[in-house]
Amino acid sequence: MITVNSDGKIMVRRCLVTLRPFRLFVLGIGFFTLCFLMTSLGGQFSARRLGDSPFTVHTEVIGALESRVVLRKMSDLLELMVKRMDSMVRLENGSELHRGDEEHAVNRFPPGAKLMEKIQAIAQNVSDIAVKVDQILRNSVLHSKVYEGQRDQCEVPNDPKYPDCSGKVEWMHARWTSDPCYAFFGVDGTECSFLIYLSEVEWFCPLMSWRNQSAVLPAPKPLPKVQAAFRSNLSHLLELIGSGKESLIFMKKRIKQLAAHWALAARRLEAKLKGARRDQKQILIHIGFLTEESGDVFSPRVLKGGPLGEMVQWADILAVLFVLGHNLKITVSLKELQSNLGVPPGRGSCPLTVPLPFDLIYTDYHGLQQMKQHMGLSFKKYRCRFRVIDTFGTEPAYNHEEYATLHGYRTNWGYWNFNPKQFMTMFPHTPDNSFMGFVSEELNSTEKQLIKNNKASNMAVVYGKEASIWKIQGKEKFLGILNKYMEIHGTVYYETQRPPEVPAFVKNHGLLPQQEFQQLLRKAKLFIGFGFPYEGPAPLEAIANGCIFLQSRFSPPHSSLNHEFFRGKPTSREVFSQHPYAENFIGKPHVWTVDYNNSEEFEAAIKAIMRIQVDPYLPYEYTCEGMLERIYAYIQHQDFCATIEPSLLVVPPQPARAPTALAPNATHLVWPHNASLGSEAWPPVHSLQGWLSETGRTCTDTCLDKGLICEPSFFHFLNTQDAFLKLNVTCDRTESEMNHLYPAFAQLGQECYLQKEPILYSCAGSNTKYRRLCPCRDFQKGQVALCRDCL
């Protein structure tokens, strides 16, 4: 028998009652119990989250049954501890050895009996919780049996309204593990999980009748409409843009430079609209070409003479949308984009986790590709909200995926099946697209007069900041001629030494800041282009500062057929000069287009330019007010989401007999002002004129020849046999086919062709076989994007 002396009892008592490790142990038991309960019950509660499926409950119940056994063992262990502690307390109370210092130590802590009561309370609580867990688990098992019965109902429905359902289920069987996003939405490989996902997350299958319909996330209520108000202070916009990239710094500097012009333009447009109410739009702006994922080749070249046209345009777009009073989110990284869209974790196969919170999305082709990769089916669902900034334009033949594939128009940049008006260009060269544009600084009368007084009569500035532009063949010949009459200046970037491509007689200033470059233009007489870059903003800026722009004529015209730069771009447009807009919409005396290979023609042009003086000139559509007015009209009137079907063509039903009438001179069709059909159309349909082109002519050129603009949204009013008859065209046979040249008339065979696919209506395209039926409209002076009554 082991004897225990009184000193040993006192030490045991102190260890059990007073030492901190024992307290920590008791607290640890309680904490561990709490964590264990949260873990065990968390699965049960999470299984009942909104949108979760019954198969999640079933898998968690099995694990919880094992947890119940462990919980019982914990309760038994605590009861055993209580018994042993009880006997030790009795041993302590029977001892007669009490020392003063020991009594003092014991009095500083709770008596053993009170400690025992607390431990007993913990044990009782654990026991009670175990009973409750047992009840919850029994209920869960009961529910799982009910769901097991319902799982027998998870057969692929044969519903003609959902013809793709069975095929999608088969695809899910084979590929559901290919992307983690499916598991994120509750797919676990069972037939039920496939059907629930395909009916509640996607929309290929009908909703399951036994499912709790509250599990399907309801569409959120639309936010209350807020009225847009014009803004004149752009400081908050500068904060939204952020920093960290040279391209962003450049854009912010440009916005600051034009801030006063934007404020003045806002006041003028506000007065013109006379307080018309406008809804504030939620707009996402994703500049895809500036993301690291797309390479961001522009930012490093901002300070090295790289192309700035895209950044000029994007800076102006940001300013316009902000000044118009809309709510903007700006992203230049893929991570920001995913966060703003609500992209689920995974590889982009699943729809967004929430309804798209934006009314409009402005992006470029790079951003468009990124969103297609990460939005899953939501990309198709919301594609009507996209506006794509597209410098060189996308013609309908390249945009229609099936047609482009069948007829050789497929490129790396086309086949999006958008309404062609969703593509927005830098210049109004493609009427099938919308004209976005940019702005140049508008001068007041005092500044214009000052420029005229300080112009040098014999100073020329070369268009091109990169040395590669100066490698053009034959430049020595025409530059030698120019050097006889003018002092030639360049702004070619270099780091250490003068670029060898620049002739010695050229005074090279290096890359200049924007303000200094403007001062150079204000002094120069001539701004001369070498044929590249195409259609940039610099010539308009030079003309606005009083320069004459001299450019080369291309023969044959440059296009994707004969020039590497245009190869792969979704357009067949032929470019007859370096800057077609300047040639066609501005012209002499501000713009001269000559053949640089013809020395006599080139020298004669230089002599003529030396003799004339021009005022600074800027087309209205490239002023802040003009751009603000244009984009306001687009946001107010362009709605590509108006149809229920996610087709993007917003057109009224095809009229069998449109109320067009032959004009008094019997040359074309007009729309009567008293006609009720088409009264809701925009542009207003009374601006329509229907002309029959000559063979081999595009509708774009046909309308321009008449002093008009081709308007593709009017095609469906002319796409009838009745329209041909009113133009005295006899159709021996009429067919409806999918062709971007239709409606058209083939003289050989007297055949009339109507358009079968609305998104193929195209102002572009020609064939020597056809005379095309072309819808033209009037336009505002200096604002070709808008008809006279469009605002």
C-alpha positions in Angstrom: 0.0 0.0 0.0 1.3 3.4 -1.0 1.3 6.0 1.8 0.8 9.6 0.9 2.3 12.1 3.4 0.7 15.5 4.1 3.4 17.4 2.1 2.6 15.3 -1.0 -1.1 16.0 -0.6 -0.5 19.7 -0.4 1.6 19.7 -3.6 -1.0 17.7 -5.5 -3.7 20.1 -4.3 -1.6 23.1 -5.4 -1.0 21.6 -8.8 -4.6 20.9 -9.4 -6.1 24.0 -8.0 -3.6 26.9 -8.3 -1.3 26.1 -11.2 -2.0 27.9 -14.6 -1.4 24.9 -16.8 -4.4 23.2 -15.3 -6.6 26.2 -15.9 -5.4 26.3 -19.5 -6.1 22.6 -19.9 -9.7 23.1 -18.7 -10.2 26.2 -21.0 -8.6 24.2 -23.8 -11.1 21.4 -23.4 -14.0 23.9 -23.6 -12.5 25.7 -26.6 -11.8 22.5 -28.4 -15.4 21.4 -27.7 -16.7 24.6 -29.2 -14.6 24.4 -32.3 -15.5 20.8 -32.8 -19.2 21.7 -32.5 -18.9 24.5 -35.0 -17.1 22.2 -37.4 -19.6 19.4 -37.1 -22.7 21.7 -37.3 -21.2 24.1 -39.8 -21.7 21.6 -42.5 -25.3 21.1 -41.6 -26.0 24.8 -41.6 -24.0 25.4 -44.8 -25.9 22.6 -46.4 -29.0 24.8 -46.1 -27.5 27.9 -47.7 -29.6 29.5 -50.4 -28.9 27.8 -53.7 -27.2 24.7 -52.4 -28.4 21.3 -53.5 -29.7 18.3 -51.6 -26.7 16.2 -52.6 -24.5 18.4 -50.5 -26.6 17.6 -47.4 -26.3 13.9 -48.0 -22.5 13.9 -48.2 -22.2 15.9 -45.0 -24.6 13.8 -43.0 -22.3 10.8 -43.2 -19.4 12.7 -41.8 -21.6 14.1 -39.0 -22.7 10.7 -37.9 -19.1 9.9 -37.0 -18.8 13.2 -35.3 -21.6 12.3 -33.0 -19.7 9.3 -31.6 -16.7 11.4 -30.9 -18.8 13.9 -29.1 -20.2 11.2 -26.9 -16.7 10.1 -26.0 -15.8 13.6 -25.1 -18.8 13.8 -22.7 -17.7 10.5 -21.0 -14.2 11.7 -20.6 -15.3 14.9 -18.9 -17.5 12.8 -16.5 -14.5 10.6 -15.6 -12.4 13.7 -14.9 -15.1 15.0 -12.6 -15.2 11.8 -10.6 -11.4 11.8 -10.1 -11.4 15.5 -9.1 -14.2 14.9 -6.6 -12.3 12.1 -4.8 -9.2 14.3 -4.7 -11.2 17.2 -3.1 -12.5 14.9 -0.5 -8.9 13.8 0.2 -8.0 17.4 0.7 -10.8 18.2 3.1 -9.9 15.2 5.3 -6.4 16.4 6.0 -5.6 18.2 9.2 -2.4 19.7 8.0 -3.1 23.4 7.3 -0.4 25.9 7.3 -0.9 29.6 7.4 0.9 30.3 4.1 -1.0 27.5 2.5 -4.3 28.9 3.7 -3.3 32.2 2.2 -2.5 30.6 -1.1 -5.8 28.7 -1.2 -7.9 31.8 -0.4 -6.5 33.6 -3.4 -8.2 31.1 -5.8 -11.7 29.6 -6.0 -12.4 26.7 -3.7 -12.1 23.2 -5.1 -15.9 22.8 -4.7 -16.6 25.8 -6.9 -14.1 24.5 -9.5 -15.8 21.2 -9.4 -19.2 22.8 -10.1 -17.8 24.5 -13.2 -16.3 21.3 -14.6 -19.6 19.5 -13.9 -21.5 22.4 -15.7 -19.2 22.0 -18.7 -19.7 18.3 -18.8 -23.5 18.7 -18.6 -23.4 21.3 -21.4 -21.4 19.0 -23.6 -23.9 16.2 -22.8 -26.9 18.5 -23.7 -25.2 19.6 -26.9 -24.6 16.0 -27.9 -28.3 15.2 -27.5 -29.2 18.2 -29.7 -26.6 17.2 -32.3 -28.1 13.8 -32.3 -31.6 15.2 -32.9 -30.3 17.4 -35.8 -28.5 14.5 -37.4 -31.6 12.3 -37.1 -33.6 15.0 -38.9 -30.8 15.3 -41.5 -30.9 11.6 -42.2 -34.6 11.8 -42.6 -34.3 14.7 -45.0 -31.6 12.8 -46.9 -33.9 9.9 -47.4 -36.5 12.2 -48.8 -33.9 13.6 -51.2 -32.9 10.1 -52.1 -36.4 9.6 -53.2 -36.3 12.8 -55.1 -33.0 11.9 -56.7 -34.9 9.1 -58.5 -36.7 11.9 -60.2 -33.5 13.3 -61.7 -34.0 12.1 -65.2 -33.2 14.2 -68.2 -36.5 15.9 -69.2 -37.7 15.6 -72.7 -39.0 19.1 -73.1 -39.2 20.6 -76.7 -38.6 24.1 -75.1 -35.2 22.9 -74.0 -33.8 20.9 -77.0 -30.2 21.1 -75.8 -30.8 19.8 -72.3 -29.8 16.1 -72.9 -26.7 17.1 -74.9 -25.6 19.4 -72.2 -26.1 16.7 -69.5 -23.9 14.3 -71.5 -21.3 17.0 -71.9 -21.4 17.6 -68.1 -20.9 13.8 -67.5 -17.7 13.9 -69.5 -16.3 17.4 -68.7 -17.6 18.7 -65.4 -14.2 18.3 -63.8 -12.5 20.3 -66.5 -13.2 23.6 -64.7 -13.4 24.1 -60.9 -16.3 26.6 -61.4 -18.7 23.7 -61.7 -17.9 22.4 -58.3 -18.2 26.0 -57.0 -21.8 26.0 -58.1 -22.5 22.6 -56.4 -21.9 20.1 -59.2 -20.6 16.8 -57.7 -20.8 14.4 -60.7 -24.4 13.2 -60.0 -27.3 13.5 -62.5 -29.2 15.7 -60.1 -26.3 18.1 -59.7 -26.0 18.4 -63.5 -29.7 19.1 -64.0 -29.8 21.6 -61.1 -26.8 23.5 -62.5 -28.1 23.4 -66.1 -31.5 24.7 -64.9 -30.7 27.2 -62.2 -27.2 28.5 -63.1 -27.4 28.1 -66.8 -30.6 27.9 -68.8 -30.4 24.8 -70.9 -32.8 22.6 -68.8 -36.2 23.3 -67.2 -36.4 23.9 -63.4 -36.8 20.7 -61.4 -40.4 20.5 -60.0 -39.3 19.1 -56.6 -36.7 21.8 -56.1 -37.3 24.5 -53.6 -37.8 27.5 -55.9 -36.4 29.8 -53.2 -33.1 28.1 -53.8 -33.0 29.8 -57.2 -31.5 33.2 -56.8 -34.1 35.8 -57.8 -33.2 38.6 -60.2 -32.3 41.6 -58.0 -34.6 44.5 -58.2 -33.3 47.2 -60.5 -31.7 50.1 -58.8 -33.8 53.3 -58.6 -33.1 55.5 -61.6 -30.8 58.4 -60.9 -30.8 61.4 -63.1 -27.5 62.2 -64.8 -26.1 65.7 -64.4 -23.3 67.3 -66.4 -20.0 67.6 -64.6 -17.4 70.3 -65.0 -14.9 69.2 -62.3 -12.8 66.3 -63.6 -10.7 65.7 -60.4 -12.6 62.6 -59.4 -12.1 61.2 -62.9 -8.4 61.5 -62.5 -8.6 59.6 -59.2 -10.6 56.8 -60.9 -8.0 56.4 -63.7 -5.3 55.7 -61.1 -1.5 55.6 -61.9 1.4 53.3 -62.2 1.6 53.2 -66.0 3.1 55.8 -68.4 0.0 55.4 -70.6 -2.3 56.3 -67.7 -0.1 59.3 -66.8 -0.3 60.5 -70.4 -4.0 60.1 -70.5 -4.4 62.1 -67.2 -2.2 64.9 -68.5 -4.4 65.1 -71.7 -7.6 65.3 -69.6 -6.2 68.0 -67.4 -5.0 70.0 -70.5 -8.6 69.9 -72.0 -10.5 70.3 -68.7 -11.6 73.9 -69.5 -12.8 72.9 -73.0 -14.8 70.0 -71.6 -16.5 72.3 -69.0 -17.4 74.8 -71.7 -18.8 72.0 -74.0 -20.9 70.6 -71.1 -22.5 74.0 -70.5 -23.3 74.4 -74.2 -24.8 71.0 -74.6 -26.8 71.4 -71.4 -28.3 74.6 -72.7 -29.1 73.0 -76.1 -30.9 70.1 -74.4 -33.0 72.5 -72.3 -33.1 70.4 -69.2 -34.0 67.1 -70.9 -34.0 64.2 -68.3 -31.4 61.6 -68.7 -30.8 58.4 -66.7 -27.4 57.9 -65.2 -25.8 54.8 -66.6 -23.5 52.3 -64.7 -20.6 52.0 -67.1 -17.6 49.7 -67.0 -14.5 50.8 -69.0 -12.0 48.1 -69.5 -8.9 49.2 -71.6 -7.7 45.7 -72.6 -4.6 46.7 -74.6 -3.1 48.2 -71.4 -3.4 45.0 -69.3 -0.3 43.0 -68.6 -2.1 39.9 -70.0 -2.3 41.5 -73.4 1.4 42.5 -73.3 0.8 46.3 -72.8 3.2 47.2 -75.6 2.0 50.8 -75.5 3.0 52.0 -72.0 6.8 51.4 -72.4 6.7 53.3 -75.8 4.9 56.4 -74.6 8.2 58.1 -73.8 9.9 56.7 -76.9 7.8 58.1 -79.7 5.4 55.2 -79.9 1.8 55.5 -81.3 -0.4 57.6 -79.0 -3.6 57.6 -81.1 -5.4 54.9 -79.0 -4.5 56.6 -75.7 -5.6 60.0 -77.0 -9.0 58.4 -77.9 -9.4 56.6 -74.7 -8.6 59.7 -72.6 -11.3 61.6 -74.5 -13.8 58.7 -74.1 -13.3 58.7 -70.3 -13.7 62.5 -70.2 -16.9 62.4 -72.3 -18.6 59.7 -70.3 -17.7 61.4 -67.0 -18.8 64.9 -68.1 -22.1 63.4 -69.2 -22.7 62.5 -65.6 -22.5 58.7 -65.7 -21.1 56.4 -63.0 -17.8 54.9 -64.2 -15.6 51.9 -63.2 -12.2 51.9 -64.9 -10.0 48.8 -65.1 -6.7 48.1 -66.8 -6.0 44.7 -65.2 -7.6 41.3 -65.5 -7.9 41.0 -61.8 -9.9 44.2 -61.5 -12.0 43.1 -64.4 -12.9 39.8 -62.8 -13.7 41.4 -59.5 -16.0 44.0 -61.1 -17.8 41.4 -63.2 -18.3 38.8 -60.5 -16.3 36.0 -62.2 -16.5 32.7 -60.4 -13.3 30.8 -59.5 -12.1 28.6 -62.3 -11.3 28.8 -66.0 -14.2 30.9 -67.2 -16.6 28.1 -68.3 -19.4 29.2 -66.0 -21.7 32.2 -66.0 -21.1 35.2 -63.6 -22.0 34.7 -60.0 -24.3 37.8 -60.0 -26.3 39.7 -62.7 -24.1 42.1 -64.6 -24.2 45.4 -62.6 -23.4 47.6 -65.7 -25.6 49.1 -68.3 -22.8 49.5 -70.8 -19.3 48.2 -71.2 -16.7 50.1 -73.2 -13.7 48.0 -74.2 -11.4 47.1 -77.1 -10.7 43.9 -79.0 -8.2 42.8 -76.3 -10.7 43.4 -73.5 -13.4 41.7 -75.5 -11.4 38.6 -75.8 -10.6 38.6 -72.1 -14.2 38.9 -71.1 -15.3 36.2 -73.5 -12.7 33.9 -71.8 -14.0 34.7 -68.2 -17.7 35.3 -68.5 -18.9 31.9 -69.8 -22.5 32.0 -71.1 -22.9 35.5 -69.5 -20.9 36.9 -72.4 -23.6 35.9 -74.9 -26.3 36.9 -72.5 -24.9 40.4 -72.0 -23.2 41.0 -75.4 -25.8 43.7 -76.3 -24.2 45.9 -73.7 -20.8 46.0 -75.2 -19.3 49.0 -77.1 -16.0 48.1 -78.8 -13.5 50.8 -79.6 -12.2 49.7 -83.0 -9.8 52.1 -84.8 -10.1 50.7 -88.3 -13.7 49.3 -88.2 -15.3 45.9 -88.5 -17.5 45.2 -91.6 -20.6 43.0 -91.3 -19.1 40.3 -93.6 -16.3 39.8 -91.0 -18.6 40.1 -88.0 -21.0 37.3 -88.8 -19.2 34.1 -87.7 -21.0 31.6 -90.0 -20.9 33.8 -93.0 -17.2 34.8 -92.5 -16.2 31.2 -92.2 -18.1 30.1 -95.3 -17.0 33.0 -97.5 -13.4 33.6 -96.5 -13.9 36.6 -94.3 -12.7 35.1 -91.0 -9.9 36.9 -89.3 -8.3 37.0 -85.9 -10.4 40.1 -85.0 -13.9 39.4 -86.4 -16.8 36.9 -86.1 -18.4 38.3 -82.9 -22.0 38.3 -84.2 -22.6 41.8 -82.7 -24.7 44.4 -84.2 -22.1 46.2 -86.4 -23.1 49.5 -84.7 -21.6 48.3 -81.5 -18.1 48.8 -83.0 -17.0 52.4 -82.6 -14.3 53.9 -84.9 -11.7 56.7 -84.7 -12.9 58.2 -88.0 -16.2 58.0 -89.8 -14.9 55.7 -92.5 -17.2 52.8 -92.0 -20.9 53.8 -91.7 -21.8 50.2 -90.7 -20.1 51.1 -87.4 -20.6 53.9 -85.0 -18.2 56.9 -85.1 -16.6 57.5 -81.7 -13.8 59.8 -82.6 -11.6 62.0 -80.3 -11.0 65.7 -79.9 -8.4 68.3 -80.8 -8.0 71.5 -78.8 -10.2 74.2 -80.2 -8.7 77.7 -80.5 -10.5 80.9 -79.8 -10.4 83.9 -82.3 -7.6 85.6 -80.5 -5.4 82.5 -80.5 -6.2 81.9 -84.2 -5.1 85.4 -85.1 -1.9 85.1 -83.0 -1.0 81.9 -84.9 -1.6 83.5 -88.3 0.7 86.4 -87.3 3.5 84.2 -86.2 3.5 81.6 -89.0 6.8 80.9 -90.7 6.3 80.9 -94.5 9.0 78.3 -95.2 8.9 75.8 -92.3 7.8 72.1 -92.6 7.3 69.5 -89.8 7.5 65.8 -90.7 4.7 63.5 -89.3 6.4 60.6 -87.6 8.2 60.2 -84.2 9.7 56.8 -84.8 12.8 56.3 -86.8 11.3 53.4 -88.7 8.9 55.7 -90.4 11.8 57.5 -92.0 12.9 54.3 -93.8 10.4 54.8 -96.6 11.8 54.1 -100.0 12.5 57.2 -102.2 12.2 59.7 -99.4 15.5 61.4 -100.4 13.9 62.4 -103.7 10.9 64.2 -102.4 12.6 65.5 -99.3 15.3 67.0 -101.5 12.6 68.9 -103.4 11.0 70.0 -100.2 14.3 71.1 -98.8 14.8 73.6 -101.7 11.8 75.5 -100.5 11.4 74.9 -96.8 13.3 74.3 -93.6 12.4 70.7 -92.5 12.0 69.8 -88.9 11.5 66.4 -87.3 10.5 65.1 -83.8 12.1 61.7 -84.0 12.9 59.9 -80.7 16.5 59.0 -79.9 18.4 58.1 -76.8 22.1 58.8 -77.4 22.7 59.7 -81.0 20.8 61.0 -84.0 18.9 58.3 -85.9 20.8 57.6 -89.2 17.5 57.4 -91.1 17.0 61.2 -90.6 18.9 63.2 -93.3 21.5 65.7 -92.2 19.5 68.7 -93.5 16.5 67.9 -91.2 16.5 69.7 -87.9 15.5 67.0 -85.4 14.1 68.2 -82.1 13.8 64.7 -80.6 10.6 63.7 -78.9 8.8 66.8 -77.6 6.2 67.1 -74.8 2.7 67.8 -76.1 2.8 71.6 -75.4 6.1 72.1 -77.1 5.0 70.0 -80.1 1.9 72.2 -80.4 4.1 75.3 -80.4 6.1 73.9 -83.2 2.9 73.2 -85.2 1.7 76.8 -84.6 4.8 78.1 -86.1 5.1 75.7 -89.1 3.5 76.2 -92.5 3.4 72.6 -93.6 2.8 69.2 -91.9 4.0 66.4 -94.2 3.2 62.7 -94.0 5.3 59.9 -95.3 2.4 57.5 -95.8 2.4 56.0 -92.3 0.9 55.9 -89.7 -2.6 55.6 -91.1 -5.4 57.8 -89.8 -3.9 59.2 -86.7 -4.9 62.3 -84.7 -1.8 64.3 -85.5 -2.9 65.7 -88.9 -6.1 67.0 -87.4 -4.1 68.6 -84.6 -1.8 70.2 -87.2 -4.7 71.6 -89.3 -6.3 72.9 -86.1 -3.0 74.8 -85.5 -3.0 76.4 -88.9 -0.8 73.9 -90.8 -1.4 72.6 -94.3 -1.3 68.8 -94.4 0.5 67.2 -97.4 0.1 63.5 -97.8 0.8 60.8 -100.5 -1.8 59.3 -102.7 -1.7 55.5 -102.9 -1.9 53.8 -106.3 -3.1 51.1 -106.0 -5.0 51.7 -102.8 -3.7 49.9 -99.7 -5.9 47.1 -98.3 -5.7 43.7 -96.7 -5.0 42.3 -100.1 -1.8 44.1 -100.8 -0.5 45.6 -97.5 0.8 43.8 -94.5 -0.5 46.4 -92.0 -4.2 45.7 -93.0 -3.8 42.0 -93.3 -6.0 40.2 -90.7 -8.1 43.3 -89.9 -11.8 42.7 -90.2 -12.3 45.1 -93.1 -11.9 45.1 -96.9 -11.7 48.9 -97.1 -9.4 50.4 -99.6 -7.3 53.3 -98.4 -6.4 55.8 -101.1 -4.2 58.0 -98.9 -2.5 58.2 -95.6 -5.5 60.0 -94.0 -8.7 59.4 -96.0 -10.9 61.5 -93.6 -8.6 64.5 -94.1 -8.8 64.0 -97.9 -12.5 63.4 -98.2 -14.1 65.5 -95.4 -11.6 68.4 -95.2 -9.7 68.7 -98.5 -8.1 71.7 -100.0 -6.8 74.2 -99.1 -6.1 72.5 -95.7 -5.3 69.1 -97.1 -3.3 68.3 -100.3 -3.0 64.7 -101.6 -0.4 64.1 -104.3 1.6 61.3 -105.9 5.0 61.4 -104.2 6.5 59.3 -107.0 5.7 62.1 -109.4 8.3 64.8 -108.8 6.6 67.4 -111.0 3.3 67.0 -109.2 5.0 67.1 -105.8 7.0 70.2 -106.6 4.0 72.0 -108.0 2.1 71.3 -104.8 4.9 72.7 -102.7 5.0 75.9 -104.8 1.2 76.3 -104.5 1.3 75.7 -100.7 4.0 78.4 -100.4 1.7 81.0 -102.0 -1.4 80.4 -99.9 -2.3 81.1 -96.3 -5.0 79.2 -94.3 -6.8 79.8 -91.1 -6.7 77.2 -88.3 -9.5 74.8 -88.9 -11.1 72.0 -86.8 -14.2 70.0 -87.9 -17.0 70.4 -85.4 -17.2 66.6 -84.8 -13.6 66.7 -83.4 -14.3 69.5 -80.9 -15.2 68.7 -77.3 -18.8 69.8 -77.9 -19.1 67.8 -81.1 -17.9 64.6 -79.4 -20.0 65.2 -76.3 -23.1 65.7 -78.4 -22.5 62.5 -80.5 -21.9 60.2 -77.5 -24.9 61.7 -75.7 -27.1 60.7 -78.7 -25.7 57.2 -78.9 -26.3 56.5 -75.2 -29.8 57.9 -75.4 -30.9 56.2 -78.6 -28.8 53.1 -79.3 -30.4 50.2 -77.6 -29.2 46.8 -78.8 -30.9 44.9 -75.9 -34.4 45.8 -76.9 -35.4 42.4 -78.2 -36.2 39.4 -75.9 -34.1 37.0 -78.0 -30.4 37.7 -77.4 -30.1 38.6 -81.1 -28.6 42.0 -81.3 -30.4 43.3 -84.3 -33.0 45.8 -83.1 -35.4 46.2 -86.1 -39.2 46.3 -86.4 -41.0 43.5 -88.2 -40.1 43.5 -91.9 -42.8 45.5 -93.8 -44.2 43.8 -96.9 -44.9 47.2 -98.4 -42.9 50.0 -96.8 -44.5 53.5 -97.2 -41.6 54.7 -99.3 -42.5 56.8 -102.4 -40.6 57.7 -105.5 -39.1 61.2 -105.3 -40.6 63.9 -107.6 -37.5 63.6 -109.9 -38.0 59.8 -110.1 -34.4 59.1 -109.1 -34.7 57.7 -105.6 -37.1 56.7 -102.8 -38.1 59.0 -99.9 -40.1 58.5 -96.7 -43.3 60.4 -96.4 -43.4 62.7 -93.3 -46.9 61.6 -92.4 -46.1 57.8 -92.4 -46.7 56.2 -89.0 -44.5 53.2 -89.6 -41.0 53.7 -88.2 -41.9 56.6 -86.1 -39.9 55.2 -83.2 -36.8 54.5 -85.3 -33.5 56.3 -84.7 -32.1 57.9 -86.7 -35.6 59.3 -87.7 -36.7 57.4 -90.7 -38.0 60.5 -92.5 -34.3 61.3 -93.3 -34.2 58.1 -95.5 -33.4 58.2 -99.2 -33.2 55.0 -101.1 -30.8 55.0 -104.1 -29.9 52.2 -106.6 -26.1 52.1 -107.0 -24.2 51.6 -110.2 -22.7 48.1 -110.7 -19.5 47.6 -108.8 -20.1 50.5 -106.3 -20.5 50.3 -102.6 -23.4 51.9 -100.8 -20.9 54.0 -98.8 -19.6 55.6 -102.1 -23.1 55.7 -103.6 -24.4 57.8 -100.8 -21.3 60.0 -100.6 -21.8 60.8 -104.3 -25.2 62.2 -103.5 -23.9 64.3 -100.6 -25.4 61.8 -98.1 -24.3 59.1 -95.6 -25.2 55.4 -95.8 -27.4 54.4 -92.9 -27.5 50.6 -92.3 -30.3 50.8 -89.8 -32.6 51.8 -92.7 -31.8 48.7 -94.8 -34.8 46.8 -93.5 -37.2 49.5 -94.8 -35.8 48.8 -98.4 -35.5 45.1 -98.1 -38.7 44.4 -100.0 -39.7 43.6 -103.6 -42.0 46.6 -103.4 -39.0 48.9 -103.1 -37.5 47.6 -106.4 -40.9 48.0 -108.1 -41.2 51.6 -107.0 -37.8 52.3 -108.5 -39.1 50.8 -111.8 -36.9 47.7 -111.5 -38.5 44.6 -112.9 -37.8 41.5 -110.9 -38.3 38.3 -113.0 -37.3 36.4 -109.9 -36.9 37.3 -106.3 -34.8 35.3 -103.8 -33.9 35.8 -100.1 -30.4 34.8 -99.3 -27.6 35.5 -96.7 -25.2 37.9 -98.5 -23.7 41.1 -97.3 -24.4 42.8 -100.7 -28.1 42.3 -100.5 -30.6 43.8 -101.1 -29.4 44.1 -104.7 -30.5 43.7 -108.4 -28.7 41.5 -110.9 -29.2 42.9 -114.4 -28.2 39.6 -115.9 -31.4 37.6 -115.5 -33.4 40.5 -114.0 -33.1 38.9 -110.5 -33.8 40.7 -107.3 -32.1 39.5 -104.0 -33.3 40.3 -100.5 -31.3 40.0 -97.3 -32.1 37.0 -95.2 -29.7 37.7 -92.2 -30.3 41.2 -90.7 -26.8 41.6 -89.1 -25.3 41.3 -92.6 -26.8 44.5 -93.8 -23.7 46.3 -95.0 -22.9 49.7 -96.5 -19.5 48.2 -97.5 -18.9 45.7 -100.3 -19.5 45.7 -104.1 -19.6 43.4 -107.1 -19.7 44.1 -110.8 -22.7 41.8 -111.0 -25.0 43.8 -108.7 -26.6 47.2 -108.4 -27.1 47.6 -104.7 -30.2 49.1 -103.1 -28.7 51.7 -100.7 -30.3 53.5 -97.7 -28.9 57.0 -97.4 -29.6 59.9 -95.0 -28.7 63.5 -94.5 -26.2 64.7 -91.9 -25.4 67.8 -89.9 -22.6 70.0 -91.2 -19.4 68.9 -89.5 -21.1 66.0 -87.7 -21.6 63.1 -90.2 -22.6 60.7 -87.4 -25.9 62.5 -86.8 -28.7 63.4 -89.1 -30.2 66.9 -89.0 -33.0 65.8 -86.6 -31.0 63.2 -84.7 -30.4 65.2 -81.5 
